[in-house]
């Protein structure tokens, strides 16, 4: 599944060599939104944290994606 990740905390030009699935994408979205739980198989999925770097100066966010 091709996925384009866009945002202020995304590592520019990054391509991951890690294999992800739909559950990984759902886990990443759940973490980004701060939801207390993810549905079903996304609970134990690996989040796509390697796409995100340090937040820009003066901004919070992104650091909660590391699990």
Order of alpha helices (4+ residues) and beta strands (2+ residues): alpha
